[in-house]
Structures are given as structure tokens and as C-alpha cells.
């Protein structure tokens, strides 16, 4: 297939090439024909001249023979007359051949002139067509160049717009990601703050519980100390006090006991009030 495509010839191009060759051959043939016609005319002109000279010679001979009045002059005159007639016939034939040749050459020249004018007109028309085609091709090339330039400019603008859009989208995405990160950080911070507050509240509650448990422990220790000190005090009083002063000591103890009980009764509600929040927790 490739070989066939390479050997294939455009028929129009082939015919145009043949036509160009034929035109060249025709021009050469016309030139050769014109030269041959001129040669023929030159030969016929010579023959016509010779025939004319022979006619003049025969006529002069006939005139000379006609002037003589001798017994044999009649025959000579008749022969001279016949020679004149023959020479005249030859001269007329030569003249006719020359005239025909000249006419043929004239018609040939006219035809060649017409053909030359036709060829010139065709060449001029072809030159004009080629010039117009060249101008059209140049115009088309300029239009194609302008169109390509416009397309390139449009593509550049489109690419620039796409780049701006992509940049804006990336910026927007980055802003969204930053906002999301900021929100996540705020949420994490809030969660950490809540956890810290909860831990602080729990610590505060545990410290409050510890504080409320301390007075109860102190109260129990005080009660144990009072319980331990009371028998010792009683024993000391019993040893030191004489028998007579016993009633007075008993009275003093009796007086101090209610006062101690009142003080204990006063402190107890306060300690109960401090202890009261612990069960609620």
C-alpha cells in the first residue's frame, strides 16, 4: 500500500505537465513553420522573378522576330509567340504560387498572432490568478496567525483564570482547615478547661471532706482526753481535799460540769453543721 501511494500520481498535475510540454512543442512548431514559410516564399519569389525574366526575354524575342520581314520570319515569329505564351503561363503560375504562399503565411501569421495573444492572455490570467491566490494564501495565513494568537491569548487567560480559581480554592481550603484546626483547638482547650474545673471541683470537694472529717476526729480525741482526764482529776481531788472540803469540791465540780456540758453543747451544733455537707456529697 505504501509503495502504491508513493508511485501514485495526481492525474490533474500529470495533464498540466503534459499541457505545458505540448504548449512548448507548439510554440517551437509555429516558429519552425514560420521559418519554413519564409523560405518557401523566398523560393517562390525567385521562381516568379525567373519566370518574369523569361517572359520579358520571350516578349523581346517576339518583338524582334515580328519586325523582320523575311520568308522564314513568320515561323520564327510564331515560335517566339508560343514561347511568350508559355513564359507567360509559367510566370502566372509562379505569381499564383507566390500569392498563395503569401496568403498562407499571412493566415499562419494571423493564427500565430492570435495564438500568441491567447497564450499571453492565458499567461496574464494565470499570473493574476497566481497573484490573487498568493494574496489569498497570505491573507489566510495572516488570519490563521491572528486566530492562533487569539486562541493562545484565550488559552492563556483561561489558564490564568483557572490558576486564580485554584489559588482561591486552595486559599479557601486552607482557611477552612485553619478554622477547623482553630475550632478543634478551642474545643480541646474547652474540654481541658472543663476537665481541669472538674478536677479542681473534685479536689475542692475532697479537701472540704477532709476538713469536715478533721473536726470530728478532733472532737473524738477531745472526748477521749476529757474521759481520761476526768477520773484522774477526781482522784487528785479525792487525795488533796480534806474530808471537810469535800462538799465544796463536789459543788465546784458540779458547777464546772454543767458549764463544760454547755460549752460542748454549743460546739457540737457548729461541728454538726460543718459535718452536715459531707453526707450530701
C-alpha positions as CSV (number, residue, x, y, z in Angstrom):
1,X,0.0,0.0,0.0
2,X,2.8,2.4,0.9
3,X,4.6,1.7,-2.4
4,X,1.4,2.3,-4.3
5,X,0.8,5.6,-2.6
6,X,4.4,6.7,-3.3
7,X,4.1,5.8,-7.1
8,X,0.6,7.2,-7.4
9,X,0.5,10.4,-9.5
10,X,-2.1,13.2,-9.4
11,X,-3.9,13.0,-12.8
12,X,-4.5,16.7,-12.9
13,X,-0.9,17.5,-12.2
14,X,0.1,15.0,-14.9
15,X,-2.2,16.6,-17.5
16,X,-1.0,20.1,-16.6
17,X,2.6,18.9,-17.1
18,X,1.7,17.4,-20.5
19,X,-0.1,20.5,-21.5
20,X,2.9,22.6,-20.6
21,X,5.1,20.3,-22.7
22,X,2.6,20.5,-25.7
23,X,2.5,24.3,-25.5
24,X,6.3,24.4,-25.7
25,X,6.3,22.0,-28.6
26,X,3.5,24.0,-30.3
27,X,5.5,27.2,-29.9
28,X,8.6,25.6,-31.4
29,X,6.5,24.1,-34.3
30,X,4.9,27.5,-35.1
31,X,8.3,29.1,-35.1
32,X,9.7,26.4,-37.4
33,X,6.6,26.7,-39.7
34,X,7.1,30.4,-39.9
35,X,10.7,30.0,-40.9
36,X,9.8,27.3,-43.5
37,X,7.1,29.5,-44.9
38,X,9.5,32.4,-45.3
39,X,11.9,30.1,-47.1
40,X,9.1,28.9,-49.3
41,X,8.1,32.4,-50.1
42,X,11.7,33.3,-50.9
43,X,12.0,30.3,-53.3
44,X,8.7,31.2,-54.9
45,X,9.7,34.8,-55.3
46,X,12.9,33.7,-57.0
47,X,10.9,31.4,-59.3
48,X,8.4,34.2,-60.1
49,X,11.3,36.5,-60.8
50,X,12.9,34.0,-63.2
51,X,9.5,33.4,-64.8
52,X,9.1,37.1,-65.2
53,X,12.6,37.5,-66.7
54,X,11.9,34.6,-69.1
55,X,8.6,36.2,-70.2
56,X,10.3,39.5,-70.8
57,X,13.0,37.7,-72.8
58,X,10.4,35.8,-74.8
59,X,8.5,39.0,-75.4
60,X,11.6,40.9,-76.6
61,X,12.5,38.0,-78.9
62,X,8.9,38.0,-80.3
63,X,9.1,41.8,-80.9
64,X,12.4,41.3,-82.7
65,X,11.0,38.4,-84.8
66,X,7.8,40.3,-85.7
67,X,9.9,43.3,-87.1
68,X,11.7,41.1,-89.6
69,X,10.0,40.7,-93.0
70,X,11.8,37.7,-94.3
71,X,10.4,34.4,-95.7
72,X,11.3,32.5,-92.7
73,X,10.4,35.2,-90.2
74,X,6.8,34.0,-90.0
75,X,7.9,30.7,-88.4
76,X,10.3,32.4,-86.0
77,X,7.6,34.9,-85.0
78,X,5.1,32.1,-84.4
79,X,7.7,30.2,-82.3
80,X,8.6,33.4,-80.4
81,X,4.9,34.0,-79.8
82,X,4.4,30.4,-78.5
83,X,7.4,30.9,-76.2
84,X,5.9,34.1,-74.9
85,X,2.6,32.3,-74.2
86,X,4.5,29.5,-72.4
87,X,6.6,32.0,-70.4
88,X,3.5,34.0,-69.5
89,X,1.8,30.8,-68.3
90,X,4.8,29.9,-66.2
91,X,5.1,33.5,-64.8
92,X,1.4,33.5,-63.9
93,X,1.7,30.1,-62.2
94,X,4.7,31.4,-60.3
95,X,2.8,34.5,-59.3
96,X,-0.2,32.5,-58.2
97,X,2.0,30.1,-56.2
98,X,3.8,33.1,-54.6
99,X,0.4,34.8,-53.8
100,X,-0.9,31.5,-52.3
101,X,2.2,31.1,-50.2
102,X,2.0,34.7,-49.1
103,X,-1.7,34.3,-48.3
104,X,-0.9,31.1,-46.4
105,X,1.9,32.8,-44.5
106,X,-0.4,35.7,-43.7
107,X,-3.1,33.5,-42.4
108,X,-0.5,31.5,-40.5
109,X,1.0,34.7,-39.0
110,X,-2.5,35.8,-38.1
111,X,-3.2,32.5,-36.4
112,X,0.1,32.6,-34.6
113,X,-0.6,36.2,-33.6
114,X,-4.0,35.1,-32.2
115,X,-2.4,32.1,-30.5
116,X,0.3,34.3,-29.1
117,X,-2.2,36.8,-27.9
118,X,-4.3,33.9,-26.4
119,X,-1.2,32.4,-24.8
120,X,-0.2,35.9,-23.5
121,X,-3.8,36.4,-22.1
122,X,-3.7,33.0,-20.5
123,X,-0.3,33.6,-19.0
124,X,-1.5,37.0,-17.8
125,X,-4.7,35.5,-16.4
126,X,-2.7,32.7,-14.8
127,X,-0.3,35.3,-13.3
128,X,-3.2,37.3,-12.0
129,X,-4.8,34.1,-10.6
130,X,-1.5,33.1,-9.1
131,X,-1.1,36.6,-7.6
132,X,-4.6,36.5,-6.2
133,X,-4.0,33.0,-4.9
134,X,-0.8,34.2,-3.3
135,X,-2.6,37.2,-1.8
136,X,-5.5,34.9,-0.6
137,X,-2.9,32.5,0.9
138,X,-1.1,35.3,2.6
139,X,-4.4,36.7,3.9
140,X,-5.5,33.2,5.1
141,X,-2.1,32.7,6.7
142,X,-2.5,36.1,8.4
143,X,-6.0,35.2,9.6
144,X,-4.7,31.8,10.8
145,X,-1.9,33.6,12.6
146,X,-4.3,36.1,14.2
147,X,-6.7,33.2,15.1
148,X,-3.8,31.2,16.6
149,X,-2.7,34.3,18.5
150,X,-6.3,34.9,19.8
151,X,-6.6,31.2,20.7
152,X,-3.3,31.4,22.5
153,X,-4.4,34.6,24.3
154,X,-7.7,32.9,25.2
155,X,-5.9,29.8,26.4
156,X,-3.6,32.0,28.5
157,X,-6.5,33.9,30.0
158,X,-8.3,30.7,30.7
159,X,-5.2,29.2,32.3
160,X,-4.7,32.3,34.3
161,X,-8.4,32.2,35.5
162,X,-8.0,28.5,36.3
163,X,-4.9,29.3,38.3
164,X,-6.6,32.1,40.1
165,X,-9.6,29.9,40.8
166,X,-7.3,27.1,42.0
167,X,-5.4,29.5,44.2
168,X,-8.6,30.9,45.6
169,X,-9.9,27.4,46.2
170,X,-6.6,26.4,47.9
171,X,-6.7,29.6,50.0
172,X,-10.3,28.9,50.9
173,X,-9.5,25.3,51.8
174,X,-6.5,26.4,53.8
175,X,-8.7,28.9,55.6
176,X,-11.3,26.2,56.3
177,X,-8.6,23.9,57.5
178,X,-7.2,26.6,59.7
179,X,-10.7,27.5,61.1
180,X,-11.3,23.8,61.7
181,X,-8.0,23.5,63.4
182,X,-8.8,26.6,65.5
183,X,-12.2,25.2,66.4
184,X,-10.7,21.8,67.3
185,X,-8.1,23.6,69.4
186,X,-10.8,25.7,71.1
187,X,-12.8,22.6,71.7
188,X,-9.8,20.8,73.1
189,X,-9.0,23.8,75.3
190,X,-12.6,24.0,76.5
191,X,-12.6,20.3,77.2
192,X,-9.2,20.6,79.0
193,X,-10.6,23.6,81.0
194,X,-13.8,21.6,81.8
195,X,-11.6,18.6,82.9
196,X,-9.4,21.0,85.0
197,X,-12.5,22.6,86.6
198,X,-14.0,19.2,87.3
199,X,-10.7,18.0,88.8
200,X,-10.5,21.3,90.8
201,X,-14.1,20.8,92.0
202,X,-13.4,17.2,92.9
203,X,-10.2,18.3,94.7
204,X,-12.1,21.1,96.5
205,X,-14.8,18.6,97.5
206,X,-12.2,16.1,98.7
207,X,-10.4,18.9,100.7
208,X,-13.7,20.0,102.1
209,X,-14.5,16.4,103.1
210,X,-11.1,16.2,104.7
211,X,-11.7,19.5,106.6
212,X,-15.0,18.3,107.9
213,X,-13.5,14.9,108.9
214,X,-10.7,16.7,110.9
215,X,-13.1,18.4,113.5
216,X,-14.9,15.1,114.1
217,X,-11.6,13.4,114.7
218,X,-10.6,16.3,117.0
219,X,-13.9,16.1,118.8
220,X,-13.5,12.4,119.4
221,X,-9.9,12.9,120.6
222,X,-11.1,15.7,122.9
223,X,-13.8,13.5,124.3
224,X,-11.3,10.7,124.9
225,X,-8.9,13.2,126.6
226,X,-11.8,14.5,128.8
227,X,-12.8,11.0,129.6
228,X,-9.2,10.1,130.5
229,X,-8.7,13.4,132.5
230,X,-11.9,13.2,134.5
231,X,-11.0,10.1,136.6
232,X,-7.5,11.5,137.2
233,X,-9.0,14.8,138.3
234,X,-11.4,13.1,140.5
235,X,-8.6,11.0,142.1
236,X,-6.5,14.1,142.6
237,X,-9.3,16.0,144.2
238,X,-10.0,13.0,146.4
239,X,-6.4,12.9,147.6
240,X,-5.8,16.6,148.1
241,X,-9.1,17.7,149.5
242,X,-9.7,17.1,153.2
243,X,-12.8,15.5,154.4
244,X,-14.4,18.8,155.3
245,X,-13.9,20.4,152.0
246,X,-15.4,17.6,150.0
247,X,-18.7,19.1,149.7
248,X,-17.2,22.3,148.4
249,X,-15.1,20.5,145.9
250,X,-18.2,18.5,144.8
251,X,-20.1,21.7,144.4
252,X,-17.3,23.2,142.3
253,X,-17.2,20.1,140.2
254,X,-20.9,20.2,139.9
255,X,-20.8,23.8,138.8
256,X,-18.0,23.2,136.3
257,X,-19.6,20.1,134.8
258,X,-22.7,21.9,133.6
259,X,-20.5,24.7,132.2
260,X,-18.4,22.1,130.3
261,X,-21.5,20.4,129.1
262,X,-22.9,23.7,127.8
263,X,-19.6,24.5,126.0
264,X,-19.7,21.1,124.5
265,X,-23.3,21.5,123.6
266,X,-22.5,24.9,121.9
267,X,-19.6,23.5,119.9
268,X,-21.5,20.4,118.9
269,X,-24.1,22.1,116.7
270,X,-21.3,24.1,114.9
271,X,-19.4,20.8,114.3
272,X,-22.6,19.1,113.1
273,X,-23.3,22.0,110.8
274,X,-19.7,21.6,109.3
275,X,-20.1,17.9,109.1
276,X,-23.6,18.0,107.5
277,X,-22.5,18.7,103.9
278,X,-20.3,15.6,103.8
279,X,-23.2,13.1,103.6
280,X,-24.7,15.1,100.8
281,X,-21.6,14.7,98.7
